[in-house]
Amino acid sequence: MLGKQKGTLLEVQQIDIHGSRFWDIAYCLESAPQQIQRGRIGMESAYANPAPGDKVLLSQVLGVLTKIEKRDE
């Protein structure tokens, strides 16, 4: 399944795995605010400096996080 959903970042941590940098994030979707989800994406797949509390648009393919965009609200 392919789609975009609105959500909020809860935790954000930059990690380095063998020289490749990623964001480890915890987030909740507006459609399920009580359910905390986790994902890891490459830094090129997110906007600069994501932070907890940011309102975002999360792109997923088959439930796997592929992109994070900051929402203007």
Secondary structure, DSSP 4 states (H G I P E B T S, - for coil): -EEEEEEEEEEEEEEEETTEEEEEEEEEETTEEEEEEEEEEEGGGB-SS--TT-EEEEEEETTEEEEEEE---
